[in-house]
Amino acid sequence: DFDCIGACIGIARLASFCGVRFNIICNFKDPNFKKCYNRICGIDEYGSGTVFVSAADAQELIGSDTLTVIVDVNSKMQLEAPAVAEMSGRTVYIDHHRKTAEFDEAPLISYIEPSASSACELVAEILEQSVPSGTLLREEADIMYAGILLDTKQFTRNSGVKTFSAALYLRGEGANPAEAQTLFKACLDDFISEAKFESNVVIYRKVLAISCSDDENNGPSDRIAAADKLLTVEGVKASFALCRIGDKIHISARSSGEINVQLILEKLEGGGHFDSAATQLESSMSEALTRLKGAVDEYFRENIS
């Protein structure tokens, strides 16, 4: 998503300032990456065709002095290129999600701060303290600003003093809120796809909204948008959107703050934050729904009298 891509771009700018050659591992088919790439491809560094690499190509670039910086995640199960992390002798983690398991090998640096709103907030803080003002390019600042907008839901959630400080820094580096907002525009097909979730909603335990879509044309953004919209329904304290993508059922969860969706999805090998979490299950939709309800029931037994 924009937070992950923006954090990568911020670290890339830090590497460039230090005179270090860098590559960013990405999924070229991801629509969010395409939007970001279209925003920065006019910059020589990014438009050269050598910066962005696939997971497979990245393995060929690893040397004895390679440093792998992993942002916006600290679980190998969720890495874009887990093989690269395993092959690299030196790793750094920068993340705002709660650490749920010990690392197989100790990283050089582990900067994991669950109280932060986003990975872009953490990277913006690093840049502000490490490089002169004006180092970050305007297009880079736009994408990092979009990353903060995404994870804070337009500064309405998880926004602390440091969040606004990071936003102020990015504005000073040229970020334009209006330009950053254009990255969130959806095409008509996406709009129609999101509507499918809204037509298939059940209320569980009176305060949880669950929506499912087994459509083979689902995309990652569909379930996220659906989970966000369900939370706006009166009386709903937490929402879950389930959709099939490939051979997996992807689940996104959101909470208004009273129910810890992170603890619920950790029971399904997922994770995230108190009010925003996700997981993936290799199962049928009906089995995934049953497992989710079981995790919810277990959470209620343990935490709600």
VENJOKA-V163727 format. One record per backbone hydrogen bond with DSSP energy under -1.0 kcal/mol. NH is the residue of the N-H (numbers start at 0). CO is the residue of the C=O. E is the energy in kcal/mol with one decimal. If there is no record, write none. Layout:
nh=NH co=CO e=E
nh=NH co=CO e=E
This chain:
nh=4 co=0 e=-2.7
nh=5 co=1 e=-2.9
nh=6 co=2 e=-2.2
nh=7 co=3 e=-2.1
nh=8 co=4 e=-2.4
nh=9 co=5 e=-2.2
nh=10 co=6 e=-2.2
nh=11 co=7 e=-2.3
nh=12 co=8 e=-2.1
nh=13 co=9 e=-1.7
nh=14 co=10 e=-2.4
nh=15 co=11 e=-2.5
nh=16 co=12 e=-2.3
nh=17 co=13 e=-1.6
nh=18 co=15 e=-1.4
nh=19 co=14 e=-2.9
nh=23 co=50 e=-2.2
nh=25 co=52 e=-2.2
nh=29 co=26 e=-1.6
nh=33 co=29 e=-2.1
nh=34 co=30 e=-2.0
nh=35 co=31 e=-2.0
nh=36 co=32 e=-3.2
nh=37 co=33 e=-2.4
nh=38 co=34 e=-1.1
nh=39 co=35 e=-1.4
nh=40 co=36 e=-2.1
nh=42 co=39 e=-2.0
nh=46 co=42 e=-2.9
nh=52 co=23 e=-2.3
nh=57 co=53 e=-2.1
nh=60 co=57 e=-1.3
nh=65 co=62 e=-1.4
nh=67 co=89 e=-2.6
nh=69 co=91 e=-3.5
nh=71 co=93 e=-2.1
nh=77 co=74 e=-1.8
nh=78 co=75 e=-1.2
nh=84 co=80 e=-1.4
nh=85 co=81 e=-1.9
nh=86 co=82 e=-2.2
nh=87 co=83 e=-2.2
nh=91 co=67 e=-2.4
nh=92 co=108 e=-2.5
nh=93 co=69 e=-2.7
nh=94 co=110 e=-2.2
nh=97 co=271 e=-1.1
nh=107 co=90 e=-2.4
nh=110 co=92 e=-3.2
nh=112 co=94 e=-2.5
nh=115 co=112 e=-2.0
nh=121 co=117 e=-1.3
nh=122 co=118 e=-2.5
nh=123 co=119 e=-2.5
nh=124 co=120 e=-1.9
nh=125 co=121 e=-1.9
nh=126 co=122 e=-2.7
nh=127 co=123 e=-2.6
nh=128 co=124 e=-1.4
nh=130 co=126 e=-2.5
nh=134 co=131 e=-1.4
nh=140 co=136 e=-2.6
nh=141 co=137 e=-2.1
nh=142 co=138 e=-1.7
nh=143 co=139 e=-2.2
nh=144 co=140 e=-2.5
nh=145 co=141 e=-2.2
nh=146 co=142 e=-1.8
nh=147 co=143 e=-1.7
nh=148 co=144 e=-2.4
nh=149 co=145 e=-2.5
nh=150 co=146 e=-2.0
nh=151 co=147 e=-1.7
nh=153 co=148 e=-2.5
nh=155 co=151 e=-1.8
nh=156 co=151 e=-2.1
nh=163 co=159 e=-1.7
nh=164 co=160 e=-1.9
nh=165 co=161 e=-2.4
nh=166 co=162 e=-2.2
nh=167 co=163 e=-2.3
nh=168 co=164 e=-2.2
nh=169 co=165 e=-2.4
nh=170 co=166 e=-2.4
nh=171 co=167 e=-2.1
nh=172 co=168 e=-1.2
nh=173 co=170 e=-1.5
nh=174 co=169 e=-2.7
nh=179 co=175 e=-2.8
nh=180 co=176 e=-2.1
nh=182 co=179 e=-1.2
nh=183 co=180 e=-1.7
nh=184 co=181 e=-1.2
nh=190 co=186 e=-2.0
nh=191 co=187 e=-2.5
nh=192 co=188 e=-2.3
nh=193 co=189 e=-2.5
nh=194 co=190 e=-1.4
nh=197 co=193 e=-1.1
nh=199 co=196 e=-1.7
nh=201 co=209 e=-2.7
nh=203 co=207 e=-3.3
nh=207 co=203 e=-2.0
nh=208 co=237 e=-2.3
nh=209 co=201 e=-3.0
nh=210 co=239 e=-2.7
nh=211 co=199 e=-1.3
nh=212 co=241 e=-1.9
nh=217 co=214 e=-1.5
nh=221 co=218 e=-1.1
nh=223 co=219 e=-1.2
nh=224 co=220 e=-2.4
nh=225 co=221 e=-2.3
nh=226 co=222 e=-2.6
nh=227 co=223 e=-2.1
nh=228 co=224 e=-2.3
nh=229 co=225 e=-2.5
nh=230 co=226 e=-1.1
nh=231 co=228 e=-1.5
nh=232 co=229 e=-1.5
nh=235 co=232 e=-1.9
nh=236 co=206 e=-2.8
nh=237 co=206 e=-1.4
nh=238 co=253 e=-2.8
nh=239 co=208 e=-2.7
nh=240 co=251 e=-2.6
nh=241 co=210 e=-3.3
nh=242 co=249 e=-2.2
nh=243 co=212 e=-1.7
nh=244 co=247 e=-2.6
nh=247 co=244 e=-1.4
nh=248 co=280 e=-3.4
nh=249 co=242 e=-3.2
nh=250 co=278 e=-2.8
nh=251 co=240 e=-2.1
nh=252 co=276 e=-3.0
nh=253 co=238 e=-2.3
nh=254 co=274 e=-1.9
nh=255 co=236 e=-2.6
nh=260 co=258 e=-1.2
nh=260 co=273 e=-1.9
nh=263 co=259 e=-1.2
nh=264 co=260 e=-2.4
nh=265 co=261 e=-1.9
nh=267 co=264 e=-1.2
nh=268 co=265 e=-1.5
nh=269 co=264 e=-2.8
nh=270 co=277 e=-2.1
nh=272 co=275 e=-4.0
nh=276 co=252 e=-1.9
nh=277 co=270 e=-2.3
nh=278 co=250 e=-1.9
nh=280 co=248 e=-2.5
nh=282 co=280 e=-1.3
nh=287 co=283 e=-2.4
nh=288 co=284 e=-2.4
nh=289 co=285 e=-2.0
nh=290 co=286 e=-2.6
nh=291 co=287 e=-2.4
nh=292 co=288 e=-2.3
nh=293 co=289 e=-2.1
nh=294 co=290 e=-2.3
nh=295 co=291 e=-2.5
nh=296 co=292 e=-2.6
nh=297 co=293 e=-2.2
nh=298 co=294 e=-2.3
nh=299 co=295 e=-2.5
nh=300 co=296 e=-2.1
nh=301 co=297 e=-1.9
nh=302 co=298 e=-2.3
nh=303 co=299 e=-1.9
